[in-house]
Amino acid sequence: MNYSEKLQNVTVLGAAGKMGSGILLLTAIEMADLSLLPENKGKLFVLNAMDTSSEALKGLMKYLKTQVLKAAEKKVIALRKVYEDRADLIDNSEIIDQYVEDVLFIVRPTTNLEAAYESTVIFEAIKEDPELKVKIFTQINQNNKKSPWFCTNTSSIPINVIDSKANLGGRVLGVHFYNPPAIQKLVEIIKTENADMELVEFANMLAKNLKKIVVPSHDFAGFIGNGHFMRDAQYGIAQAEKLMATASFPEAVYMINKVTQDYLIRPMGIFQLIDYVGIDVCQYIMSVMNPYLADENLHCDLLDKMLEIGVRGGQNSDGSQKDGFLKYEKGRVTGFYDLNKKAYVAVDEFQANCDSKLGNPPASVQPWKAVVGNKKKEEVFVAYFNDLKTFDSMGAEIARNYAKRSKEIGLKLVSDKVAFSENDVNTVLLTGFFHAYGPINNY
Ligand SMILES: NC(=O)c1ccc[n+]([C@@H]2O[C@H](COP(=O)([O-])OP(=O)(O)OC[C@H]3O[C@@H](n4cnc5c(N)ncnc54)[C@H](O)[C@@H]3O)[C@@H](O)[C@H]2O)c1
């Protein structure tokens, strides 16, 4: 496998989307760096940024320019070496400008799928619609004479289903970046039983060059990341519904969200995470995974209800959070949705009452921010979870059960042979979800 040759003509499908734009940025820089190697002098590198929205492609090119500029500024010393035979480039700013020009030169924004007919590698990040993905892959495969490799970013569709439906003969791999791809370190690589091993080698090499942490996952709907997250979310929703026997809807959501963040020392509560990913995206991923699950029903009526009302969460194009279960103003949570009133209720109206119902966590608790980068965090968690074990409060009890369920989900992913090891499950939660500790632990 000639890595550099394979990356000479590439297409990113859905390039203007959340995931596609990040994958495009990473690929553009990797390809430009290859194109600047002495042995590749004179070779044309082409990266098609394909998306159906021409408006979004315009925004994408702006984003790309800004991000490449930042990347160039960071590696200006290395770039000096790259351009050492260019006597005309003297100041740092000239080197940076040249690099930005060289990266942008290889990127071709397009709304035509035909651009992919010449590519050797196709990265796909269009919406999570199995039929659409299969249709597009089939079309490219039938018209591209180069037997291209397909790297799909699907969050939930088994890769073998795409492979057999689009008749790709093993030339497709799950290369599951996390959001945002340029920043998140984790990439899950999912291969089918008949995967082209050269493609697997290529994807691993690419991930290594992009300085990603690779976790292999078996080819099972949802893989490791969503295999854990979707069940964790379903459990959180069920716990909130249970609380609704004695609390209003916004109160119940508030309490479960608080326990999952503060008592479990996670970066955000489960309802905030659902909002972040998008209520619609979560519902859709569950619906794609569910038919493949023999012994459980991965579905939440509550998500359906929220979507019927039009509450979806997700992000605005500037990256700010849209309202979902929670209301966000300038990055702060100011309210919680009330299903009965069909409106948000200010959090101040019920926060004190709910906090007193939950009780305080043990005094050894630390906020996620304080502990996540702590080299001695293991000691913190051992002490805290020890205290939590016998702590008598409603919040502590919910937290204990939640942690137990999260561990069960992790262990099931291993026993169901979705994950290769307990360590892989923990790595996905630590790196893809920024948890400070893995769910499979002995705390
Ligand atoms: N958002 C996440 O957190 C996340 C994380 C990991 C994986 N994923 C997966 O990545 C994929 C993309 O998700 P996203 O969140 O970036 O979606 P998105 O809606 O932000 O982007 C999808 C892009 O695809 C474009 N598109 C739609 N139909 C197209 C077509 N026929 N041809 C070309 N482009 C088309 C849209 O215009 C849009 O720009 C999905 O499979 C999703 O499951 C998402």
The ligand as a Gaussian input file, in Angstrom:
#p B3LYP/6-31G(d) Opt

LIG

0 1
 N      -22.315000      15.052000      15.251000
 C      -21.692000      14.145000      15.977000
 O      -21.470000      14.309000      17.187000
 C      -21.191000      12.887000      15.324000
 C      -20.141000      12.181000      15.928000
 C      -19.624000      11.044000      15.290000
 C      -20.191000      10.616000      14.099000
 N      -21.232000      11.316000      13.548000
 C      -21.769000      10.835000      12.260000
 O      -21.237000      11.654000      11.231000
 C      -22.185000      11.771000      10.156000
 C      -22.464000      13.238000       9.901000
 O      -23.002000      13.818000      11.058000
 P      -22.970000      15.392000      11.294000
 O      -23.352000      15.587000      12.728000
 O      -21.710000      15.964000      10.804000
 O      -24.172000      15.856000      10.360000
 P      -24.439000      17.311000       9.731000
 O      -25.898000      17.371000       9.505000
 O      -23.768000      18.368000      10.522000
 O      -23.705000      17.228000       8.321000
 C      -24.152000      16.472000       7.254000
 C      -23.732000      17.192000       5.982000
 O      -24.084000      16.339000       4.889000
 C      -24.606000      17.139000       3.857000
 N      -25.410000      16.274000       3.003000
 C      -26.689000      15.863000       3.173000
 N      -27.043000      15.054000       2.152000
 C      -25.952000      14.937000       1.359000
 C      -25.696000      14.238000       0.152000
 N      -26.625000      13.499000      -0.412000
 N      -24.473000      14.359000      -0.385000
 C      -23.505000      15.128000       0.183000
 N      -23.718000      15.826000       1.320000
 C      -24.920000      15.717000       1.891000
 C      -25.380000      18.232000       4.554000
 O      -25.559000      19.358000       3.723000
 C      -24.466000      18.507000       5.758000
 O      -23.536000      19.524000       5.457000
 C      -23.395000      10.956000      10.582000
 O      -23.298000       9.668000      10.048000
 C      -23.264000      10.921000      12.105000
 O      -23.890000       9.788000      12.669000
 C      -21.719000      12.448000      14.111000

